[in-house]
Amino acid sequence: MFHPTKMVRHSLDSVNEFARRGYNLRITCDGCGRVIEASAVLMMQELAKRGAPLSIARFEERARCKECGHRGAAITACEINF
């Protein structure tokens, strides 16, 4: 009997999980819509050095846009492009 393969959804609730799963961060400013891509590994190291929380929810609340100064962003996964 054939059983379709179930797709597994990974919980990406921390910067560590993005790095472990091989994703970068796509950060979209809630104010002006500016989008940047950042290395999850480098971001994890920088946040740990500062003693800042690594949870995505906290990061989204605290992120400040360099373009417009707005605090707040949406963070999604994006593939690493070499």
N, C-alpha and C positions, 0 to 999 in steps of 0.2 A: 504494500500500500504506500502510495506517495504522500509524503508530508512536506508541505512547503516550508522553506527555511524562514524562520522568524527573524525579523530585523531586530537587532539589539540597540536600544537607545542608551547612551551613556549620559550620566548626570554630569554636566559641566558646571558645577556650582562653585568652583574655585579656580584661581589662576593655575594652581598646581595641576588640576585635572586637564586643563587646556594643554599644558606642556606635556603631561604624560601621554595624552592621546594624540599628540603630534599636530596640534592646531595652533594657529596664531590668533590674536585678538583683533576683531574688527570693532573699533570704538566709534560710535556715532553720537555726536553732541545733540542733546535734547533741545538746545537753544537755536543753533544756526544750521544744524544738519551736517556739519563738517565730518568727514569720515577719514580715519587713519587706520592703518594696520600696524600692529606692534607684535614683536616677538614675545610669546608667552613665557619662554625661558628667561629672557632678559628682564621682563616685567616682574616675574616671580622673584628674581634675585634682587632687583631694586626695591620692591616692596618689603622683602624680608630684611634688607639692610636698614630700612627706615623704621622697621617694627610696625609697619602698617598691616591692616587685615588683608588676607589673601582671598576672602570670599568675593564672588562676583557681585552679589547684591550690595555689599559695602563699597566696593570699587566703583560701581555705577553711581552710587550716591555721592561719592567724594570726588570723582573725576572732574577736573576743571579744564575747559576748552582754552587752548592758547590763542585761538582766533577771536572769540567773543567774550571770554571770561565767564561764561555760564557754568554753573556747577550742576552736573547730572548728565549721564550718558547711557546709551544702550550698548551692551556688549554681546557680540555674537561670535561664533567660530568662523574662521576662514582657513583655507588650506595654505600650507607653507609653499611659496613659489621660490625656487632657486634660480 
